[in-house]
Amino acid sequence: MTDAHCHPMSLAERFPPAEEERRSLGIICAASSTTEAEFLCHEGLSQRARAEGAAPVLPCFAVHPQMPRPGDAPGRFTFFLELLENLAAGGRIPALGEAGFDLYGPEFRATEELQDLLFSAQLEIARSYGLPLVLHVRRAMHKVFARAGELKKLPAVIFHSWSGTAGEGEALLRRGLNVYFSFGTVILLNHKEARRCCARFPPERLLAETDAPYQPLRDREFSRWADLGLVLRGMAELRREGGGPGDLRAADLEKTVDGNFRRAFGLPA
């Protein structure tokens, strides 16, 4: 199985045997990092998995749109942008993420201008080094469309926990972006628009994720690797019920999602 978005260091803090569970399930994951310590943790997991023949960990890095706080000056993020550029230049990240925009609530809306600056800088790094971009977007899809021409130049654009509408997703595809839509446990929590999108989008554009530990199922404290199978079964059920293109069984959908993941993150088939 493949997990398009997760936070292994944060998961291990809540669930110490997390890495053992991931390896036992054979899950290849794209690990999001927002600090140097987090990236080094994920890079260490990646190196150990490679040395021991375990399922790979893909260590990604970016400045998250929730990192700025009201009153922050752009200079506060110089270190993070320089670190990102060094990691990209050194070939140490397969993708840049998660970056994007978050305008959900007054606290995040107060940093909109700084979010714009940070995203522009990161988009330029992704373009310069030919990296896929993992996006976090809440209440800000208009900003994605405003940059569609630039995003079209990237090898792939991966929407973590897709929060747009079916019409918005289809419009991005019509504009020629190599876009992938990732779905997590929200489709199991009756998020109606996410469920509709999952049922309707082309199967070759679908990804699955846990966002572990930050997307727990009902009555759980955190999400974990074992939830990925539930997500895939939920996705397959939605496509059967929704009459979307590609009525796939869970096993077939898992193979399709695996292929999509490999193309999106530039892995061998």
C-alpha positions, 0 to 999 in steps of 0.5 A: 500500500502507499500513503501519500501524506503522513507525519511519522515522527509525530505518529511515533510520539503517540504510537511508539511501534508505528514504524514496526506497523508500517513495515509489517503492512509494507506501506510506502509513505511520503513523509511531510516535514516542517522542521529540520529535526523532523526532516532528519528523523524521516530521512533516517527512517528512509535510510534504515528502510533502504538498508534493511530492504523495508518499504521506502519512506520518502522524506519531504520538506516545506514551510507549512502555511500554518507556520506563520503567525500574525506579526511575523516578518518574512525574515523569520523563514529565511532559514527554512527556505534556505534549508529547503533549497539546500535539500532540493539541490542535494537531491535529498527530497523527492517532493516539496511538501506540504506547502500551500494556503490556509485561510480557515479562521481569522488567525490564518487569514491574518497571515495571508500576505506572508503565506503568499510570499512563502508559497511563491518562494517555494513554488520557484524552488519546486520549479527550479529543481523539477520537484512534485509539490504536495499542497495543503489548501483550505478555503483558498482554492482561488489562489491555486487557480491564480497560479495554475500556469506555474503549477502546470510546469511541475512534474506533479501536483498532489493535493493532500486531503483534497478539500475542493469541489468536484467541479474545481478538481475537474477544472484543474484537470482541464487546464492541463495540470498533472494533478492527483487528489489524495483522500483520507479518513474524511471519506469515512466520516461522511464528508459529503463533497470529499466522498462525491469527489472520490467517487467521481474523479478518474481512477488514475488521479486518486491517491490514499493517505492517513495524514497520521496522526492528524486525521483520526477516525471517530472515537480514536485519538490519532490516525495510524498506518492500519487505517490505510486499508480502511480508507482504500476499502472506503474509496472502492465502495464509494466508486461502486456506489457513486457510479464513477469512472472505473468501478474498482474492487478494493484490491484493484483500486490498491494497485491503481493507487500504487501506480498513481503514487509511483508516477506522482513521486517519480518512483519506478513502476 
